[in-house]
Amino acid sequence: MTWIRTVIECAGLASTMEQAVRIAGKKGTVMLFGLTKPDAAISVKPFEIFRKELTLKASYINPCTQQRALQLIDSGRLDVESMVCGRIPPEGLWEVLGDPKLRARGKYIVTF
């Protein structure tokens, strides 16, 4: 089997999303741009993602997926607060971006 560094899935089908994870190589990136139905599910074992050290990315560019992301956050099904390690003012952004140790801590929210 040929391992692929970056896999882009645009069909929005559960089967092609599962295939993308399956063919992605070690430390690969799987980009999910396809728009699935809201009740769609895929059967990917978390250990497979961990074993390959995959990065999964989804597109929230299109208005439909943006709305879905906001609904997940608003419903509490996606706990954004647990991802945040700190809040910083805009002038603190360059310090965080310039310091690998600070960046490694996690996500920051820039407050205005």
N, C-alpha and C positions, 0 to 999 in steps of 0.2 A: 504494500500500500504506500502511496506517495503522501507524505505529510505536507500540509500547506500552512504557511506562516499566518496569512490573513484570509479569512473566509467571509464573504459578504453574502447574506441571505436576503433576497428581495421579494420572494414569492409570497411570503406571509402564510406559509403552510406549516403545520406542526411537523410533518414528515421532513420538510427541507430544513427546518431549524434543528431537528435531531441529527440530520445528516451533516449539517455544518459543524456541530460539536464533535461528531464522530470523526470527520476527516481533518479537523484542525490539528496541527502539529504541536509539539511541546512548546509552551510559552507563546502560543499563537493567540490571535485575536479573532473573535467571532462577532461580526457586526450584523445585528438583526434590524433590517430596515423594512421588511415586509409587515404589512398590517394584518394581524390575525383577528378572528372574531373574538369578542370579549370573553367568551366562555371556553376558548381553546386552551388546551393543556399539552405539554410535551413531557415525555418520560425520559429525562436525562438524570442519571445518578450523580448527585453532588460529588461523590468520590472521583468520578471521571474528570470533572472540571478541576478538582484539586490535584489529581495525579498528573494531569497535563499542564497545570499552572496556567490555565486559560484566562484570558480577559474577555468578558462578555460585555458588549456595548449595544445599546438600543437607541434608535433614533426617536427623538422627541421634537423633530423639526416640523413634521406635518401637523396641522391643527387637530386632527383626530387623535393622534397619539399624545399630543400635549394635553388635551382634555382628559384622556384616560389617566395620564400621570397625575394631574391635579385631583381627579376623583379618588385615586388611590391614596394620595396624601391626605385629602380632606376626610376620607372615610376612616383613617387611622390604620388601614391595612398595610400601608407603607410607612414605617416609623423613621422619618427623616431625622428627628432629634437624636436618635441613637448613632447616627452617622456623623454628627457634628462634634468636633473636638473644641471649638471655640468660636467666639464672635470677635471681629476686629473692625476698627474704623477704616475708611478707605486709605488713610495715610499709613496704616500698618500692613497693607497688602504687599508692598515691595519687600518688606522684611521677611514675610512668610515665603514669598516666591523665591527669594534669594538664599534662604536657609534650608538645605535639604533635611535637617533634623526636624524643623517645624513642619515642613511639607509632609514628612513621613508620619506625623501624628494623625493625619486624617483630613476631614473636610472642615473648612472654615466658612462662616457666613460673614459677608461684609455688610456692616450696619451703617446706615446713613442717619 
